[in-house]
Amino acid sequence: MSDTNEKESGRAGDRGVCRGQVVVWEGVKYRVLRRRPVDGLAMFQTSTQEVFLASLDGGTDPEWVPENDVQPAGE
């Protein structure tokens, strides 16, 4: 698979996680609902992308978090 295809697939390159994927953030599993670029004017920009998370266990949703703060869950 070429680098271009990998980037478009959401599996490698500039995309760490993709929509629908289960990830771990602060030790808890969440599902990624959306992904968006971080506004260039954001005061505390730590990542170029943010992901919108939803709790899998019905707990509190953290909503938007930096993409580099989540890790893919080993389902």
Backbone torsions as a table, in degrees:
resi	resn	phi	psi	omega
1	MET	NA	135.6	-179.1
2	SER	-77.0	163.2	177.7
3	ASP	-60.4	-36.2	-179.7
4	THR	-62.9	-46.4	179.5
5	ASN	-64.1	-38.0	179.9
6	GLU	-63.3	-41.6	-180.0
7	LYS	-65.6	-39.2	-178.9
8	GLU	-73.0	-27.3	-177.1
9	SER	-77.2	-18.2	-177.4
10	GLY	83.4	12.4	-176.9
11	ARG	-102.9	-18.7	-178.2
12	ALA	-155.4	-178.6	178.6
13	GLY	77.0	-127.2	-174.7
14	ASP	-83.2	-4.8	-178.8
15	ARG	-108.8	116.0	178.2
16	GLY	-81.0	-41.0	179.6
17	VAL	-135.8	162.9	179.5
18	CYS	-128.4	164.1	-178.7
19	ARG	-59.2	135.9	-179.4
20	GLY	92.1	-14.3	-177.8
21	GLN	-75.1	146.2	174.7
22	VAL	-91.0	129.8	-178.1
23	VAL	-129.8	165.4	175.6
24	VAL	-111.6	129.3	175.8
25	TRP	-134.4	122.1	-178.3
26	GLU	53.4	40.2	175.0
27	GLY	80.6	3.7	-178.4
28	VAL	-120.7	144.6	179.8
29	LYS	-87.0	137.1	178.5
30	TYR	-137.0	161.7	173.5
31	ARG	-105.6	136.4	178.0
32	VAL	-79.3	119.6	179.1
33	LEU	-95.5	-36.4	-178.8
34	ARG	-147.9	164.5	178.3
35	ARG	-140.7	137.9	179.8
36	ARG	-147.3	155.1	175.4
37	PRO	-73.2	148.7	176.4
38	VAL	-79.1	135.4	177.5
39	ASP	-59.8	132.0	179.9
40	GLY	-61.1	-17.7	179.8
41	LEU	-96.3	5.2	179.8
42	ALA	-60.8	136.0	-175.7
43	MET	-64.4	-47.5	-177.1
44	PHE	-114.3	68.7	-177.2
45	GLN	-79.3	112.4	179.3
46	THR	-112.3	-6.3	-177.9
47	SER	-151.3	160.0	177.2
48	THR	-89.0	-13.6	-179.5
49	GLN	-132.5	151.3	172.5
50	GLU	-123.6	153.0	176.4
51	VAL	-123.7	143.8	178.6
52	PHE	-97.0	117.8	-174.4
53	LEU	-105.1	147.8	174.3
54	ALA	-126.3	135.8	-178.7
55	SER	-66.2	141.0	177.3
56	LEU	-87.8	-18.5	-176.6
57	ASP	-106.9	12.7	178.6
58	GLY	82.6	7.3	179.4
59	GLY	-78.3	-165.6	-179.5
60	THR	-72.6	133.0	177.1
61	ASP	-84.8	129.7	179.0
62	PRO	-75.7	-13.4	-177.7
63	GLU	66.4	-126.6	-173.0
64	TRP	-82.6	126.8	176.0
65	VAL	-134.6	154.3	177.8
66	PRO	-61.3	136.2	-178.0
67	GLU	-59.2	-34.4	-177.8
68	ASN	-75.3	-3.1	176.1
69	ASP	-90.7	-8.2	-178.9
70	VAL	-108.8	153.4	177.7
71	GLN	-126.1	140.9	176.2
72	PRO	-58.6	137.3	178.9
73	ALA	-82.6	141.9	178.5
74	GLY	-85.7	69.6	-176.3
75	GLU	-51.7	NA	NA
